[in-house]
């Protein structure tokens, strides 16, 4: 998926645990883990707003867009894409 989630980066910067963040945001640690690991299909704006409030950050600090190739490390250069 081309949307990368950087919640772990903000957790490290704020020296906060996943459990503490989940409690303060009002979601389960399991749901936070799904979001943190990039497995979520969607995120409610209310959840995003709560994350930003607790972590004192902007949505762009938690979410970023990257190309499909950058998001999928298995898709390296192919024989057709290399120059001889």
Secondary structure as GFF3:
##gff-version 3
##sequence-region A 1 84
A	DSSP	beta_strand	3	5	.	.	.	ID=ss1
A	DSSP	alpha_helix	7	14	.	.	.	ID=ss2
A	DSSP	alpha_helix	18	25	.	.	.	ID=ss3
A	DSSP	alpha_helix	29	36	.	.	.	ID=ss4
A	DSSP	alpha_helix	45	55	.	.	.	ID=ss5
A	DSSP	alpha_helix	59	62	.	.	.	ID=ss6
A	DSSP	beta_strand	63	65	.	.	.	ID=ss7
A	DSSP	alpha_helix	68	71	.	.	.	ID=ss8
A	DSSP	three_ten_helix	79	81	.	.	.	ID=ss9
###
